[in-house]
Structures are given as structure tokens and as C-alpha cells.
Amino acid sequence: MAELQELTTEQEWKELHESATSEKPVLLFKHSTSCPISADAYKQFQAFIETEKGQQLTTAFVKVIESRPVSNQIAEDLAVVHKSPQIFLLQNGEVKWTESHWNITQESIEKAL
């Protein structure tokens, strides 16, 4: 199974953001632990990262309530309006794909790659 990093500090986010390359993209999930839609999307995210394609990516998530400063910094750094749940594919420090809510499925993630 792929290693899934939880981001709890802005420094962890900065290091993850800087690590996103075209050879090793980053798949980042913003998760609300109080939202049933986010719980379903998180299951889809987890199912994807257990696949062969998912194993080839760096994967991480942030809990938007518990780690709000990190979540806010991500929105600011990526210049993307905050949503929750929300997923990003990052390459070379840029957002190559993003989706939110019910549109986060294992299939949509596979298509984005």
C-alpha cells in the first residue's frame, strides 16, 4: 500500500508542494472529518491509492477542520478556492487537475492521470 502522509503543519505542506514533479506527481486530498460527502470521497481516494497507478504517486491529505492553517495555506499557495472535500493533482508545483465533492471518484482520479 502507498504511504499516505497527513499534513499537520505548513512546513510539511511546503515540502510536499516542492516535491511535486512531472516524474513524481502529488495527489492531495482535503478532507472534512465532519462531512459525509467527504467521507465517501475519502474512501474513493483511498481505493485509488491502493491501485498500481496510485502506488506511483506521492499521496497526502489534510484534515481541514483540525489543520485549518494548513488547509488555508494550500488554498492560498495554489490560488484555488477552498472546497471540502477537494482533491488536487500537482506537478511541478502547479495544479494539473482538481475536483470536489461527489466528483471525486476512483474513476475520475484515474482519468485525470
C-alpha positions as CSV (number, residue, x, y, z in Angstrom):
1,M,0.0,0.0,0.0
2,A,1.2,3.5,-0.8
3,E,2.4,5.7,2.1
4,L,-0.3,8.3,2.9
5,Q,1.0,11.4,4.6
6,E,-1.2,13.5,6.8
7,L,-0.2,17.2,6.6
8,T,-0.5,18.9,10.0
9,T,2.0,21.8,9.6
10,E,2.6,24.4,7.0
11,Q,6.2,23.2,6.7
12,E,5.0,19.7,5.8
13,W,2.8,21.3,3.1
14,K,5.7,23.4,1.8
15,E,7.9,20.4,1.5
16,L,5.2,18.3,-0.2
17,H,4.4,21.1,-2.7
18,E,8.1,21.5,-3.6
19,S,8.4,17.7,-4.1
20,A,5.7,17.6,-6.9
21,T,7.5,16.9,-10.2
22,S,6.3,15.6,-13.6
23,E,8.0,12.3,-12.8
24,K,6.6,12.0,-9.3
25,P,3.2,13.9,-9.1
26,V,1.5,14.6,-5.8
27,L,-2.2,13.6,-5.2
28,L,-3.5,15.7,-2.3
29,F,-6.9,15.3,-0.6
30,K,-8.6,18.0,1.6
31,H,-10.8,16.1,4.0
32,S,-13.6,17.4,6.3
33,T,-14.0,14.8,9.1
34,S,-17.5,16.1,9.9
35,C,-18.9,15.7,6.3
36,P,-20.5,12.5,5.0
37,I,-19.7,13.6,1.4
38,S,-16.1,14.0,2.3
39,A,-16.1,10.5,4.0
40,D,-17.3,8.9,0.8
41,A,-14.8,10.9,-1.3
42,Y,-12.0,9.8,1.1
43,K,-12.9,6.2,0.5
44,Q,-12.7,6.7,-3.3
45,F,-9.3,8.4,-2.8
46,Q,-8.0,5.5,-0.6
47,A,-9.3,2.9,-3.1
48,F,-7.4,4.7,-5.9
49,I,-4.1,5.0,-4.0
50,E,-4.2,1.2,-3.4
51,T,-4.1,0.6,-7.2
52,E,-0.9,0.2,-9.3
53,K,-1.3,3.8,-10.6
54,G,-1.9,5.1,-7.1
55,Q,1.4,3.5,-6.0
56,Q,3.3,5.7,-8.4
57,L,2.2,8.9,-6.8
58,T,3.1,10.7,-3.7
59,T,-0.1,10.9,-1.7
60,A,-1.2,13.1,1.2
61,F,-4.2,14.5,2.9
62,V,-5.1,17.4,5.3
63,K,-8.0,17.5,7.7
64,V,-9.5,20.9,7.0
65,I,-11.0,21.4,10.5
66,E,-8.2,20.0,12.6
67,S,-5.4,21.6,10.5
68,R,-7.2,24.8,9.2
69,P,-4.0,26.9,8.9
70,V,-2.5,24.2,6.6
71,S,-5.7,24.0,4.6
72,N,-5.9,27.8,4.2
73,Q,-2.2,27.9,3.1
74,I,-2.9,25.3,0.5
75,A,-5.8,27.3,-0.9
76,E,-3.6,30.4,-0.9
77,D,-0.5,28.8,-2.5
78,L,-2.5,27.0,-5.2
79,A,-4.7,30.0,-5.9
80,V,-7.8,27.7,-5.8
81,V,-11.0,28.5,-3.9
82,H,-11.2,26.2,-0.9
83,K,-13.8,23.4,-1.1
84,S,-14.2,20.3,1.0
85,P,-13.8,17.6,0.1
86,Q,-11.3,18.6,-2.6
87,I,-8.6,16.8,-4.5
88,F,-5.5,18.0,-6.4
89,L,-3.0,16.5,-8.8
90,L,0.1,18.6,-8.5
91,Q,3.0,18.5,-11.0
92,N,6.0,20.9,-10.9
93,G,4.3,22.9,-8.2
94,E,1.2,23.5,-10.3
95,V,-2.4,22.2,-10.1
96,K,-2.8,19.9,-13.1
97,W,-6.3,18.8,-12.1
98,T,-8.7,19.4,-9.2
99,E,-12.2,18.2,-8.3
100,S,-14.5,18.4,-5.4
101,H,-17.5,16.8,-3.7
102,W,-19.3,13.9,-5.5
103,N,-17.0,14.3,-8.5
104,I,-14.1,12.7,-6.5
105,T,-14.2,9.1,-7.6
106,Q,-11.6,6.4,-8.2
107,E,-12.6,6.6,-11.9
108,S,-12.2,10.4,-12.1
109,I,-8.8,10.2,-10.5
110,E,-7.7,7.6,-13.0
111,K,-8.9,9.7,-15.9
112,A,-7.0,12.7,-14.6
113,L,-3.7,10.8,-14.9
